[in-house]
Structure formats: C-alpha cells, structure tokens
Amino acid sequence: MTREIRIGWTLMLCLSCLPALGGDTSGEIQYLLDSIGQSNCSFIRNGAVHGAAEAESHLRMKYTRGKSRISTADQFIEHVASKSSWTGNPYYIDCPDAERQPAGGWLTDRLTSYREKL
C-alpha cells in the first residue's frame, strides 16, 4: 500500500470514530421521541389535539425528513419538535396533573434529565 492510501484509510478510520466521542446524539433524539410516545400527554398542534403515539409518529416523520440538517438533540427540539414548520405556531403539551406548556420546554426538561443520568 502506498503512503497516501494508508493515510487515507487512517483518516477515514479516525473520522468514523467521531460519533463515539460524543458527536452522535441520535440516542438522545430517540429518547425524546420515545418519551413523547410513552407519555400520557396530549399534544396540541395547530389547534388540534393529538394523542402521544400520533405526536411521536408526526415528529419522527419530521425528523426523518430533516435529519440531514439536525445534528444535535437541541436542534431537534428547536427546529423539529417545538413548532409547526408550516404555520410557525408553537406545539403545546398537556399532561395529566400539569399545566399546558410549550413542547420545547417539556422536551428540554426531559433532555436535561437524560443527560444528568449519563
């Protein structure tokens, strides 16, 4: 193998290790999506009330479509899960025994708790 090929392979190997060093937040995003789907909360999107499973499905679809532009869980919350990309209206979460709140805040709280456990 030539020196250039060895350097190229070494560089590719090093770059493939970057997600393991903290660059990959897909686990955090998956956790947030699972949290939504497993909650007993209602989700208000553009004035309509949706169940938790439907909300998870909708946000998963939005994330799949915009995945190339989302590299962190914080970006997922800000650009996918907090508001309608069509109307710009914020999403809200209405959970039993709690006041309705913006979805972004609800998800940020869950992400903070998740990170504290690591």
Phi, psi and omega per residue, in radians:
M1 nan 2.425 3.117
T2 -1.326 2.825 -3.141
R3 -1.029 -0.720 -3.127
E4 -1.115 -0.699 3.116
I5 -1.155 -0.747 3.114
R6 -1.077 -0.722 3.113
I7 -1.123 -0.746 3.115
G8 -1.060 -0.806 3.125
W9 -1.119 -0.699 3.118
T10 -1.116 -0.746 3.116
L11 -1.091 -0.780 3.121
M12 -1.094 -0.700 3.118
L13 -1.105 -0.767 3.131
C14 -1.111 -0.757 -3.139
L15 -1.152 -0.572 3.123
S16 -1.222 -0.309 3.133
C17 -1.483 -0.246 -3.086
L18 -0.968 -0.747 3.116
P19 -1.019 -0.631 3.132
A20 -1.203 -0.323 3.141
L21 -1.602 0.216 3.059
G22 1.946 -0.031 -3.133
G23 -1.376 -0.300 -3.081
D24 -1.735 2.043 -3.141
T25 -1.957 0.325 -3.122
S26 -1.075 -0.515 3.076
G27 -1.132 -0.679 3.101
E28 -1.165 -0.731 -3.139
I29 -1.150 -0.742 3.092
Q30 -1.052 -0.724 3.098
Y31 -1.043 -0.769 -3.141
L32 -1.127 -0.762 3.107
L33 -1.084 -0.751 3.105
D34 -1.108 -0.696 3.123
S35 -1.056 -0.708 3.111
I36 -1.111 -0.888 -3.078
G37 -1.140 -0.508 -3.099
Q38 -1.639 -0.024 -3.132
S39 -1.380 2.868 3.029
N40 -1.753 0.472 -3.030
C41 -1.691 2.738 2.995
S42 -1.748 2.582 -3.130
F43 -2.076 2.265 -3.097
I44 -1.826 2.043 -3.101
R45 -2.219 2.008 -3.126
N46 0.931 0.701 3.069
G47 1.499 -0.177 -3.138
A48 -1.762 2.483 -3.127
V49 -1.612 2.326 -3.125
H50 -2.262 2.598 3.078
G51 -1.296 2.955 -3.081
A52 -1.076 -0.792 -3.116
A53 -1.109 -0.699 3.117
E54 -1.160 -0.684 3.118
A55 -1.131 -0.763 3.106
E56 -1.046 -0.803 -3.138
S57 -1.048 -0.761 -3.133
H58 -1.120 -0.809 -3.115
L59 -1.214 -0.595 3.080
R60 -1.103 -0.736 3.103
M61 -1.094 -0.790 3.125
K62 -1.089 -0.712 3.136
Y63 -1.146 -0.765 3.133
T64 -1.032 -0.746 3.141
R65 -1.207 -0.571 -3.084
G66 -1.875 0.202 -3.042
K67 -0.932 -0.633 -3.098
S68 -1.147 -0.344 3.141
R69 -1.788 -0.018 -3.087
I70 -2.009 2.059 -3.133
S71 -2.047 -0.121 3.118
T72 -2.395 2.803 3.081
A73 -1.139 -0.578 3.096
D74 -1.118 -0.694 3.074
Q75 -1.170 -0.659 3.077
F76 -1.002 -0.825 3.136
I77 -1.082 -0.855 -3.059
E78 -1.167 -0.766 -2.972
H79 -1.743 -0.324 -3.072
V80 -2.007 -0.849 -2.882
A81 -1.751 0.025 -3.077
S82 -1.789 -0.425 -3.064
K83 -2.739 2.854 3.097
S84 -1.252 2.288 3.096
S85 -1.332 -0.282 3.128
W86 -1.521 -0.838 -3.055
T87 -1.778 -0.364 -3.057
G88 1.414 -0.024 3.126
N89 -1.221 2.406 3.126
P90 -1.193 2.637 3.002
Y91 -1.543 2.597 3.085
Y92 -2.185 2.723 3.093
I93 -2.157 2.299 -3.139
D94 -2.129 1.827 -3.098
C95 -1.848 2.638 3.084
P96 -1.012 2.469 3.104
D97 1.059 0.469 3.089
A98 -2.582 2.730 3.099
E99 -1.369 2.627 3.052
R100 -1.008 2.433 -3.141
Q101 -2.520 2.784 3.086
P102 -1.073 2.450 -3.118
A103 -1.060 -0.637 -3.141
G104 -1.014 -0.754 3.120
G105 -1.171 -0.728 3.126
W106 -1.055 -0.801 -3.135
L107 -1.219 -0.663 3.104
T108 -1.086 -0.708 3.085
D109 -1.055 -0.756 3.129
R110 -1.159 -0.696 3.126
L111 -1.141 -0.716 3.107
T112 -1.081 -0.787 3.119
S113 -1.082 -0.741 3.130
Y114 -1.053 -0.807 -3.124
R115 -1.172 -0.590 3.121
E116 -1.170 -0.476 -3.136
K117 -1.353 -0.316 -3.100
L118 -1.347 nan nan
